Amino acid sequence: MQEPLLPITVSSSDTRILIHDIPSDHDELISEKYTPLLGTETDTSPSPSTHRSLAFWLILYFCFNLGLTLYNKGVLIHFPFPYTLTALHAFCGTVGGLVLLKNGTFVPAKLTDADNLALVAFSVLYTINIAVSNISLHLVTVPFHQVIRAATPIFIILLSIFLFGTRSSKHKMVSLIPVMAGVGFATYGDYSYTPSGLILTVLGTVLAAIKTIYTSVLQSTPSATSPQPRVNFVVPPRLKLHPLDLLTRMAPLAFIQCVVLAYLTGELSRVHTWSLNEMTPVKGTLLGVNGLIAFGLNIVSFTANRAAGPLSMTVAANVKQVLSVFCAVILFKLTITPANALGILLTIAGGMWYAAVEYQERKGRWRK
């Protein structure tokens, strides 16, 4: 990662890594109606350096996410084993996190047994989300899958109301419309699906929204002003985990669970056959680089989530999804229709609109 402007030492988990100490979306709650959980405004006016830092992490997340998506498209053509590839990513996250821990980059937080149990439950949610997404892709077409996934911001808003009794601003909700509509146009094609495929795709989208919210909660600071969950056992505790601390704890669990899934689905035996017949030093290197990029994305993703909040992260992911279509047209020589082009423009415009609303709300200019 590049070093951000004006770095200061983050205090959470006694870490010594240099990044901006941007208030989490959970650190400051101004009222019951407007909560930083959804990336809305606070009474304090963040400094210009804070805005630059937030933009830095979101842009970095966007670039890493888009790059890995395109890289994965190329890798999976020759290595069609999604669970094993995810396990590779988790393995690289485990090794990378342990190396950084040994080098003193961060100091892990002291957690109770209940806190560790919550992290195990969160890792299971992460793995189930991957499994459901992969299964649903076999039951619906890719365009249909992407359109349903584009509704993740809506589920973020609804779940935040259900779990915390909080809501986003009207300006922000309106700005989501062109983003989601743009994904629909950009991926326009065969929208065929089965009833079970529809249910699993919607379930996967809900799980993705829950995972994004929980990631933000686990990294937030517990305080009297934080939004309180309506049902305590449903929401994980606020552990003030540094992004690298969270990654180092989650990656080994995700690796084990993905390997188990690969074994249960018969993928491991196919990987063994593939490695005997098709593995070369070049392919091994490409897989290793893929894992390193995934490790970088995990660090950036957790940090950006902590800085920007779950709703902003899902909007960035939607814009990335549409731009990946555009890049795929260029890199893989695919065709693009006028509807696809309209969708790309709509999503980019919607993403810029959302970013403008986010900026104004963080400066405290808009209140409703």
C-alpha positions as CSV (number, residue, x, y, z in Angstrom):
1,M,0.0,0.0,0.0
2,Q,1.1,3.6,-0.5
3,E,1.6,5.7,2.5
4,P,-1.4,8.1,2.8
5,L,-1.0,11.9,3.3
6,L,-0.3,13.1,6.8
7,P,-0.2,9.7,8.4
8,I,-0.7,9.3,12.2
9,T,-0.5,6.2,14.3
10,V,-3.8,4.5,14.7
11,S,-4.5,3.7,18.4
12,S,-6.8,0.7,18.0
13,S,-5.3,-2.6,19.1
14,D,-2.1,-0.7,20.1
15,T,-1.0,-0.9,16.4
16,R,2.0,0.8,15.1
17,I,1.0,0.8,11.4
18,L,0.8,4.3,9.9
19,I,-2.6,5.1,8.5
20,H,-5.1,7.9,9.1
21,D,-7.2,7.6,12.3
22,I,-10.5,8.4,10.6
23,P,-13.5,8.1,12.9
24,S,-15.3,4.9,12.3
25,D,-18.9,5.1,11.0
26,H,-19.8,3.9,14.6
27,D,-17.6,6.3,16.5
28,E,-20.0,9.3,16.5
29,L,-23.7,9.1,16.7
30,I,-25.5,12.4,16.5
31,S,-29.1,11.3,16.7
32,E,-31.3,8.3,16.4
33,K,-32.3,9.3,12.9
34,Y,-28.9,9.9,11.4
35,T,-26.3,7.4,12.2
36,P,-22.7,7.1,11.0
37,L,-23.4,3.4,10.6
38,L,-24.7,4.3,7.1
39,G,-22.1,6.9,6.5
40,T,-24.2,9.9,7.3
41,E,-23.1,13.2,8.8
42,T,-22.0,14.2,12.2
43,D,-22.0,17.5,14.1
44,T,-18.2,17.6,13.9
45,S,-16.7,18.9,10.7
46,P,-13.9,16.5,9.5
47,S,-10.7,18.2,8.4
48,P,-9.7,18.3,4.7
49,S,-7.0,15.7,5.4
50,T,-9.7,13.3,6.7
51,H,-11.7,13.7,3.4
52,R,-8.5,13.1,1.4
53,S,-7.8,10.0,3.5
54,L,-11.3,8.6,3.1
55,A,-11.1,9.2,-0.7
56,F,-7.6,7.6,-0.8
57,W,-8.8,4.3,0.9
58,L,-12.0,4.1,-1.2
59,I,-10.0,4.7,-4.5
60,L,-7.4,2.1,-3.4
61,Y,-10.1,-0.4,-2.5
62,F,-11.8,0.3,-5.9
63,C,-8.5,-0.3,-7.8
64,F,-7.6,-3.4,-5.9
65,N,-11.1,-4.8,-6.2
66,L,-11.3,-4.1,-9.9
67,G,-7.9,-5.5,-10.5
68,L,-8.5,-8.7,-8.7
69,T,-11.8,-9.2,-10.4
70,L,-10.3,-9.0,-13.8
71,Y,-7.3,-11.1,-12.7
72,N,-9.7,-13.7,-11.3
73,K,-11.6,-13.8,-14.6
74,G,-8.3,-14.7,-16.4
75,V,-7.2,-17.2,-13.7
76,L,-10.5,-19.0,-13.4
77,I,-10.5,-19.7,-17.1
78,H,-7.4,-22.0,-16.5
79,F,-8.1,-22.7,-12.9
80,P,-11.9,-23.3,-12.5
81,F,-11.9,-24.1,-8.8
82,P,-13.5,-21.2,-6.9
83,Y,-13.4,-22.7,-3.4
84,T,-9.7,-23.6,-3.8
85,L,-8.9,-20.2,-5.1
86,T,-10.7,-18.6,-2.2
87,A,-8.7,-20.9,0.2
88,L,-5.5,-19.7,-1.5
89,H,-6.5,-16.1,-0.9
90,A,-7.2,-16.9,2.8
91,F,-3.9,-18.8,3.1
92,C,-2.0,-15.8,1.7
93,G,-4.0,-13.6,4.2
94,T,-2.9,-15.9,7.0
95,V,0.8,-15.9,6.1
96,G,0.8,-12.2,5.4
97,G,-0.9,-11.3,8.6
98,L,1.4,-13.5,10.7
99,V,4.5,-12.0,9.1
100,L,3.2,-8.5,9.8
101,L,2.4,-9.5,13.4
102,K,5.9,-11.0,13.9
103,N,7.4,-7.8,12.5
104,G,5.5,-5.7,15.1
105,T,3.4,-3.9,12.5
106,F,0.4,-4.3,14.9
107,V,-0.3,-5.7,18.3
108,P,-3.4,-7.9,18.5
109,A,-6.2,-6.9,20.8
110,K,-6.9,-8.9,23.9
111,L,-10.2,-10.7,23.5
112,T,-12.4,-12.8,25.7
113,D,-13.7,-16.2,24.9
114,A,-17.0,-14.7,23.9
115,D,-15.3,-12.3,21.6
116,N,-13.4,-15.1,19.9
117,L,-16.6,-17.1,19.5
118,A,-18.2,-14.1,17.8
119,L,-15.3,-14.1,15.3
120,V,-15.7,-17.8,14.6
121,A,-19.4,-17.2,13.9
122,F,-18.5,-14.3,11.6
123,S,-16.1,-16.5,9.7
124,V,-18.8,-19.1,9.2
125,L,-21.0,-16.3,7.8
126,Y,-18.2,-15.4,5.4
127,T,-17.8,-18.9,4.2
128,I,-21.6,-19.5,3.8
129,N,-21.8,-16.3,1.8
130,I,-19.2,-17.7,-0.6
131,A,-20.9,-21.1,-0.9
132,V,-24.4,-19.6,-1.5
133,S,-23.0,-17.2,-4.1
134,N,-21.2,-20.0,-6.0
135,I,-24.3,-22.4,-5.9
136,S,-26.7,-19.6,-7.1
137,L,-24.5,-18.9,-10.1
138,H,-25.2,-22.4,-11.3
139,L,-29.0,-21.8,-11.1
140,V,-29.3,-18.3,-12.6
141,T,-27.7,-16.4,-15.4
142,V,-24.8,-14.1,-14.7
143,P,-26.8,-10.9,-15.7
144,F,-29.6,-11.9,-13.3
145,H,-27.1,-12.6,-10.6
146,Q,-25.4,-9.2,-11.0
147,V,-28.7,-7.3,-11.0
148,I,-29.9,-8.9,-7.8
149,R,-26.4,-8.2,-6.2
150,A,-26.8,-4.6,-7.2
151,A,-29.5,-4.3,-4.6
152,T,-27.1,-4.8,-1.8
153,P,-27.2,-1.1,-0.7
154,I,-31.0,-1.4,-0.2
155,F,-30.4,-4.4,2.1
156,I,-27.8,-2.5,3.9
157,I,-30.3,0.3,4.6
158,L,-33.1,-2.2,5.6
159,L,-30.8,-4.3,7.8
160,S,-29.5,-1.1,9.6
161,I,-33.1,-0.1,10.4
162,F,-33.9,-3.6,11.6
163,L,-30.7,-4.2,13.6
164,F,-30.1,-0.7,14.9
165,G,-33.2,1.4,14.3
166,T,-31.1,3.8,12.1
167,R,-31.6,5.2,8.6
168,S,-29.7,6.9,5.9
169,S,-30.5,10.3,4.5
170,K,-33.0,10.9,1.7
171,H,-30.3,12.4,-0.6
172,K,-28.2,9.3,-0.2
173,M,-31.1,6.9,-0.9
174,V,-32.1,8.8,-4.1
175,S,-28.5,8.7,-5.3
176,L,-28.5,4.9,-5.1
177,I,-31.2,4.7,-7.9
178,P,-29.0,5.4,-10.9
179,V,-26.3,3.1,-9.5
180,M,-28.6,0.1,-9.2
181,A,-30.4,0.9,-12.5
182,G,-27.0,1.2,-14.2
183,V,-26.0,-2.3,-13.1
184,G,-29.2,-3.6,-14.6
185,F,-28.5,-2.0,-18.0
186,A,-24.8,-2.8,-18.0
187,T,-25.4,-6.5,-17.4
188,Y,-28.5,-6.6,-19.6
189,G,-28.9,-10.0,-21.2
190,D,-30.5,-13.3,-20.5
191,Y,-32.4,-12.8,-17.2
192,S,-33.5,-16.5,-16.8
193,Y,-33.5,-18.2,-13.4
194,T,-35.1,-21.0,-11.5
195,P,-37.2,-20.5,-8.3
196,S,-34.5,-22.0,-6.1
197,G,-31.8,-19.9,-7.9
198,L,-33.8,-16.7,-7.2
199,I,-34.1,-17.6,-3.5
200,L,-30.4,-18.4,-3.2
201,T,-29.3,-15.3,-5.1
202,V,-31.5,-13.1,-2.8
203,L,-30.2,-15.0,0.2
204,G,-26.6,-14.5,-0.9
205,T,-27.2,-10.7,-1.4
206,V,-28.7,-10.5,2.2
207,L,-25.7,-12.4,3.6
208,A,-23.3,-10.1,1.7
209,A,-25.0,-7.1,3.3
210,I,-24.9,-8.6,6.8
211,K,-21.2,-9.5,6.3
212,T,-20.4,-5.9,5.3
213,I,-22.2,-4.4,8.3
214,Y,-20.7,-6.9,10.7
215,T,-17.2,-6.1,9.4
216,S,-17.8,-2.5,10.2
217,V,-19.2,-3.3,13.7
218,L,-16.2,-5.5,14.6
219,Q,-13.8,-2.6,13.9
220,S,-15.8,0.1,15.6
221,T,-15.2,1.5,19.1
222,P,-17.6,0.7,21.8
223,S,-19.1,3.9,23.4
224,A,-22.3,5.2,24.9
225,T,-23.1,7.1,21.7
226,S,-22.8,4.0,19.4
227,P,-26.0,2.7,17.9
228,Q,-27.2,-0.1,20.1
229,P,-28.5,-3.3,18.5
230,R,-32.1,-4.2,19.1
231,V,-31.1,-7.9,19.6
232,N,-27.7,-8.3,21.2
233,F,-27.0,-11.9,20.3
234,V,-27.6,-11.2,16.5
235,V,-25.0,-8.5,16.2
236,P,-21.3,-9.1,17.0
237,P,-19.6,-6.9,19.7
238,R,-17.7,-3.8,18.9
239,L,-14.1,-5.0,19.4
240,K,-12.2,-2.0,18.0
241,L,-10.1,-4.4,15.9
242,H,-7.4,-3.0,13.7
243,P,-7.9,-4.1,10.0
244,L,-4.8,-6.2,10.1
245,D,-5.8,-7.8,13.4
246,L,-9.2,-8.7,12.0
247,L,-7.6,-10.1,8.8
248,T,-5.1,-12.2,10.8
249,R,-7.9,-13.7,12.9
250,M,-10.3,-14.4,10.1
251,A,-8.0,-15.7,7.4
252,P,-7.1,-19.0,9.0
253,L,-10.7,-19.8,9.8
254,A,-11.8,-19.0,6.3
255,F,-9.0,-21.1,4.9
256,I,-10.1,-24.2,6.9
257,Q,-13.7,-23.8,6.0
258,C,-13.1,-23.2,2.3
259,V,-10.9,-26.3,2.2
260,V,-13.7,-28.3,3.8
261,L,-16.2,-27.0,1.2
262,A,-13.8,-27.9,-1.6
263,Y,-13.5,-31.4,-0.2
264,L,-17.3,-31.9,0.3
265,T,-18.0,-30.7,-3.3
266,G,-15.3,-32.9,-4.8
267,E,-13.3,-29.9,-5.9
268,L,-10.1,-31.0,-4.2
269,S,-9.9,-34.2,-6.2
270,R,-10.3,-32.2,-9.4
271,V,-7.6,-29.8,-8.2
272,H,-5.3,-32.8,-7.6
273,T,-5.9,-34.1,-11.1
274,W,-5.4,-30.6,-12.6
275,S,-2.1,-30.2,-10.7
276,L,-0.7,-33.5,-12.0
277,N,-1.6,-32.8,-15.6
278,E,-1.6,-29.0,-16.1
279,M,0.4,-27.3,-13.4
280,T,3.5,-25.4,-14.7
281,P,5.9,-22.9,-13.0
282,V,4.2,-20.0,-14.8
283,K,0.7,-21.0,-13.7
284,G,2.0,-21.5,-10.1
285,T,3.5,-18.0,-10.2
286,L,0.3,-16.5,-11.5
287,L,-1.7,-18.2,-8.7
288,G,0.8,-16.9,-6.2
289,V,0.5,-13.3,-7.5
290,N,-3.3,-13.7,-7.4
291,G,-3.0,-14.6,-3.7
292,L,-0.8,-11.6,-3.0
293,I,-3.2,-9.2,-4.7
294,A,-6.1,-10.7,-2.7
295,F,-4.0,-10.1,0.5
296,G,-3.6,-6.5,-0.4
297,L,-7.3,-6.2,-1.2
298,N,-8.2,-7.7,2.2
299,I,-6.1,-5.1,4.0
300,V,-7.5,-2.2,1.9
301,S,-11.1,-3.5,2.2
302,F,-11.1,-3.8,6.0
303,T,-9.4,-0.4,6.3
304,A,-11.8,1.3,3.8
305,N,-14.8,-0.3,5.6
306,R,-13.7,1.1,8.9
307,A,-13.2,4.6,7.3
308,A,-16.2,4.8,5.0
309,G,-18.9,2.4,6.3
310,P,-20.8,-0.5,4.8
311,L,-23.1,1.5,2.5
312,S,-20.3,3.4,0.8
313,M,-18.4,0.1,0.3
314,T,-21.4,-1.5,-1.5
315,V,-21.8,1.5,-3.8
316,A,-18.0,1.3,-4.6
317,A,-18.5,-2.4,-5.3
318,N,-21.4,-1.7,-7.6
319,V,-19.4,0.9,-9.6
320,K,-16.5,-1.6,-9.7
321,Q,-18.8,-4.3,-11.0
322,V,-19.9,-2.2,-14.0
323,L,-16.4,-0.9,-14.8
324,S,-15.3,-4.5,-14.8
325,V,-17.8,-5.1,-17.6
326,F,-16.3,-2.2,-19.5
327,C,-12.7,-3.4,-18.9
328,A,-13.7,-7.0,-19.9
329,V,-15.0,-5.6,-23.2
330,I,-11.5,-4.2,-23.9
331,L,-9.4,-7.0,-22.5
332,F,-11.4,-10.0,-23.6
333,K,-12.8,-8.5,-26.8
334,L,-16.4,-8.8,-25.8
335,T,-19.2,-7.0,-27.5
336,I,-21.2,-4.1,-25.9
337,T,-24.7,-3.0,-26.7
338,P,-26.2,0.5,-26.4
339,A,-28.0,-0.7,-23.2
340,N,-24.7,-1.8,-21.7
341,A,-23.1,1.5,-22.5
342,L,-26.1,3.4,-21.0
343,G,-25.7,1.2,-17.8
344,I,-22.0,2.0,-17.5
345,L,-22.7,5.8,-17.8
346,L,-25.6,5.6,-15.3
347,T,-23.6,3.7,-12.7
348,I,-20.6,6.0,-13.0
349,A,-22.8,9.1,-12.8
350,G,-24.7,7.6,-9.8
351,G,-21.4,6.7,-8.1
352,M,-20.2,10.3,-8.5
353,W,-23.6,11.6,-7.2
354,Y,-23.4,9.4,-4.2
355,A,-19.8,10.5,-3.5
356,A,-20.8,14.1,-3.7
357,V,-23.7,13.5,-1.2
358,E,-21.3,11.6,1.1
359,Y,-18.8,14.5,1.0
360,Q,-21.5,17.2,1.7
361,E,-23.0,15.2,4.6
362,R,-19.6,14.6,6.2
363,K,-19.0,18.4,6.0
364,G,-22.4,18.8,7.7
365,R,-24.0,20.8,4.9
366,W,-27.0,18.5,4.4
367,R,-29.1,17.3,7.3
368,K,-32.2,15.7,5.7
